[in-house]
Amino acid sequence: MVVIKDPIYKLIEIEDEFLSIIDNPYFQRLRNIKQNALLFYVYPSAKHDRFSHSLGTYHLMKQVVNNDKMKLSDKDKFNLKAAALLHDVGHGPYSHLWEHLIPNFNHEEMSANIIREIFGLPEVASIVEKDHPYHKLLSSVIDVDKLDYMVRDSYFCGVGYGNSDMERIVRSLSVEDGKLVIDPKLVSSVEHVITGRISLYKATYFHPACRAKDALMESIFNCAKDLYQSGEDIFVDELLSRFLDQSFNIQDFLHMTDTIVEYHIHVWCSSKNPVLYDLANRFFYRKSFVARDLSLVDSEYVKERKERVAKKYLLPLYFHEDNIVKGVYENEVYVKKPSGELVALSKFSEHIAGIIKTPIKINLVIFPKEFI
């Protein structure tokens, strides 16, 4: 057994049977994939990676599979803990942002492919693909993945929205007949987690400055892709070219990290193409994009900015409308009454019933900083 120090759980004990997974280059690659993409430009300490998150998810899953509610075989316990470790192994550079930069890329599909082809664990892959009786322990409204990223992201951002009664929750979680089940005593704790998740999304992942930085990254890549595909002479190394051509394989994926993407943007800061040059320099030298909440500005403000931007720049690259509608109660959790009856949490809790009706809505307009 190996013991790892962790700022969230103090100590994470890695069982011997999982050491070969952690030592594998595909898992070690996660050290070079930021958990929250460009969020560190808003919260400077948020530079933690998918590696530490994956260890944390494993730590929580270990507690779930050994709790008094779950009666699992040794094989199921291994598969669930391995799935917790490997669930994010298919994330591209800058995590979820990569799926907006490379067409048709899905990190869950890539994770499942790597788990099958590199690790030889088809049953573990089926958990990641949500095709397994116990997959909801890893992917649900309240699961070990969300519990870890909430507390970990909150810690590194310096906000308090991830605080929860986590230890009691993982000791109570179970799956019955394909349903995620909690004890009635934990309803208020689960309500707190779901409410905290809403606040965390609004304060961090959907922070206007973060959305503006993401939009700039997308503009840089859209510009670079158009230039590359039109045959213009811009720097794209062989590795990135295979991703732009969508001809990459699993071996290519091993080497594609945040560092590769950042290096390209640094090189593009000297590009002969004036648009790519401008966008890349904005990324590093604080001449970035800004976001304005549409609820705080009128339509005339938006129209005027759009017209001013259009006179100087290409609108698709320099003007973005960012509209998000996200529910945080995507599937059901069940409360087990003393009688054994399972009742949907959304019917058991008026608070949750209200949350279902009010998804997170973000409406921003994003444009260069000088047009404020």
N, C-alpha and C positions, 0 to 999 in steps of 0.2 A: 504494500500500500504506500502511496505517495501522498503527502500532506502539502497543500498549497495555501499560502496566506491570501486572504481575500478581504477587501474593505467592507463588504456587505455581511458575509457570514463568518468572518474571522478566520475560520479554517474550512477548507474543502478537502475531504478525504477521497482520493481516487483509488478505486479497487484495482488490483493487479490485472484483472481480465480486460480492463479498459485502457491500459497504458499503451498498448500497441496502436490503438485508435488515435490516441492523443499524439503519439510520436510520428504518425503518418504525415508526410509533407502536405497532403490536402487539408488536414486539420490544422497543422501549424501555419498554413497560409492565412488562416483567419486572424492571426496576429496583425496582419497588414490590411485588414478590412475594417474601417471604422464602423462602429455600431450605428451611429447617427449621421452618417454622411457629412454634410457641411454645417451641422448644428454648432460645431465648435467655433465658428465665426461669430456666433451670437453668445454662446456660453463657452468661454475659452477652455474650461476644464473638461468639456465633453469630448475627449479624444480617446475614450475607451473603445475596445474593439470587440468583434464578434467572438474572439477566442475566449475572453473572460465571461461574456454572456453565456456562451455554450457550457462552460464549466459550471456556472451558476444554475443553469437550467437542469443540468445533470444532478447537481446537489439537491435541488428541490424534488426532482423525480425520484431520487433514491429514498427520500422521506415518504413520498406518496406510496410507492410500491411496497414499502415495509410497514405501512400503517395498519391499524386494527380493522379497517373497513375492507381493505383489498385482500382477497384470497387468491394469490397468483402462483403459478408454477415458476420454477427457477428460470425456465426458458422465457416466459413472458416478462419477468423482472429484467432479465438481461436485455431483451429487445427494447423495452420501454426506456431503460437507462441509456442504451446505445442511441436510440432515436433522439433523446434529449440532447445528447452530445453532438449529434450529427445533423440536427434539423436545419441548421443554417450553413452547412458546408458548401452549398451551391450559391451563396450570395456573391454577386459581382462587386467590382470596386464601388466604394461609397454606398454599399448595401442597396436599399430600395431605389435609390436614384438611378442606378445602372439600368434598371428596367425601363426608364424613360429615355435613356441614351442609345440603347441597342434594341432595335425592333425585334419583337417576338421572343424576347428573353424572359424566362420565368424561373425565379430562384428555387422554387419548390420542385419543379421538374428537374432542374440541374442537380439539386440535392439528392433526389431519388436516383438519378442516373449514376452519380458518383458513389452512393451507398451500395448500389448493385454491382457496378463494374469495378470499382477500386477496392471496396471493403468486402464485397461478396456477401452482403446481408440483405437478401430480398424481403424478409419479413419486417426488418427495420424500415426498409424503403416504403413498405405498404402503410406503416404508421404515419410517415411523413406525407404520404399521398392521401391520407384520411380514408384509407380502405382497410381498416383494422378495428376490431371490437373496442379497443382501448385508446383509439387515437385522440379522443376528446380530452384526455389528460394532458396532451401536448398542444392541442389546437381547439380552443373553445372560448366562451365568454370569459371564463376564469380558469387558467391553466398554468402550468409551471413556466412556460415561455413568457407569458404576460406578467406573471408575478415577479419574475426575475428582471425583465427589462424595465418594469415600472420602478422598482426600488433602485436598480442600478443607474438608470438614466436620470432619475431624480437626484440621486447622490452626486453624480458628476456634473449635473447642471446647477446644483445648489438650490433646488426647490424641494418642497416637502410633500408633493402629491403622491409619491410612491409608498409612503408609510402605510402599513396595513398589518392586520393580525395574521401575518403570513404563516407563522408556525402552527397556529390552530387550524388554518385552512388546509394546509397540506396533510395534516393529520386526520382530516375529515373527508377529503375528496375520495370519491369512489365512482365506479361505473357499473350500472345495473341495466341489463337489456339494452345496451348501447346508449344509455342516458347518463349524463354527468349528474351526480347526486351529492347534496350537502345535507348536513344536520340542521334542524331548525334553529339551534342555538347560534349558528353562524350566519344567519340571514343578514344581520346588521353589518357584520364584517364584510360580506360579499357586496352589499350595497355600497359600503365605503370604498372598496376597491374599484367598482365600476364608476362611481362618482369621481374618484381620484384620477381615473384614466381619462375621463372627459377633460378635467382641468389640465392634466399633463399634455394632452394633445394640443389644447388651445395655447398653453404657455410655452411649449417647446417645439414639437414637430410642425405645428401650423403657425408658429411665430412669423409675423409678416417679414421680418428681416431674413429669416431662414428661407422662406418661400421665394423671396427675391433672389437670394444667392443660388438656390436651386434653378430658378428660371434662367439666370445668367449662364450656369453650367450647361443647361439644355440648349441655349442659343449658341454657345461655343461649339458644342458637338454637332448641332444641326448645320452650322456654317461649315465646319470641317468636313462633315460627311458630304455635303453638296459639292464642295471644292474637290474632294478626293474622287467622288464618283463622276465628276465632269472632266477629270484628267488634269486638273490644275496641279502645278508643282508645289505641293505642301508636304511638310514632314509628317509621315505616318510610318512607323516601323512595321516590320513584318507581322508582329504579334497583333497589334491593333488593327492592321489591315484585314486580318482574317475575321475579326469580330465585325468590322464594318461591312465586309462581304458576306457575313453570316456563314463562313466556311470553317469556323473554329471547331476544335474537338476538345475532349476532356483534358488531354495533355496540355493544350494551349491554355485552358482555363486555370491550371495550376499556377501559371506564371503571371496571370492578369490580376493586378492588385491596385490599390489606391496610388501607389508610387508611380506606376506606369502611366496612369492618367494624368497625374500632376506633372510628371516630366514633360508629357506632350504639351500641356498648356504653357509650361515655361518656355518651351521651344517656340510655340506659336506666338509668344510675346514679341518675337523678332520676325514674324511672318511678313512676306512681301505683299500679301493680300491685305488691303487696308481694313476690311471689316473684321477678319479674323484677328489681325493685330490689335485692333481697338478692343474687341470683346475679351481677348486673353489678358490684355493689360488691365482692363477693368477688374478682372477677377482677383488679381494679386495686389493692385495698387490703390484700393479704396476709392475707386471711381465707379462703384458698382451700380446695381439697380436698386430701386426702392419700391416698396409696396404701400399702397394706400387702400384702406378699408372702404369699400363702397358705401357702407352705412354711415360713414363720416364725411363723405364728399358728395356733391350733387352731380347730376349728369352733365352739366355744363363744364364742370371741372375736368371730367373724364374726356369729354369731346375736345376741349381745348388742348389738353396734354397730347392726345392722340394726333391731332392736327400738327402740333409743333414737332412731335417726334417724326412724323411722316415727311416733313420738309427736309429733314437732315439724314434720316436713317431708314433702313428697310424695316417696315413695320413688323413682319413676322418674327424678326430677330430682336427687336428692341421694344416691343410693346406686347405685354401678355395680360390676358384676363384669366384669373385663377379662381375657379369656382369649384368648391368641394362640398359634398354632402356625405357625411360619414356617420353611420350608426355605430354605437359601441355595445350593442346587445344583439349580435348577429345570429346567435342560436341559443337554445334554451338550456337553463339549468333547472334541476328538479330538487325540491325539498322533500325529504323522507319523514313523514309523520310517524309518531309512535306506533300507529296501527300498521305501518308498512306501506301505506298509500303514498304514491309519488305525485306531488303537485307542482306544476310549473311555477318557477319563481316569479314570473311576470304576473301570475294570478294570485300568488301568495303575498306579494309585496306591492303596495300602491306606489311606492317610490320607483321601483323598477318599471311598473306599468307606465309611469309618467315619462321616464327616460326613453322608452321605446318610441314614444310619440314625438320626441324632440331631438332629432339627430344633430350632430355638430354641423354647422353651416358656416363656411368661410367664403367670402366674395372679395377678391382683391383685384386691383389693377396695378401692373408692375411696369416700370419704365426707367430710363436712365436718371441718375441722381440729379443731374443739372437741370432737369425740367420740373423740379418740385415747385 
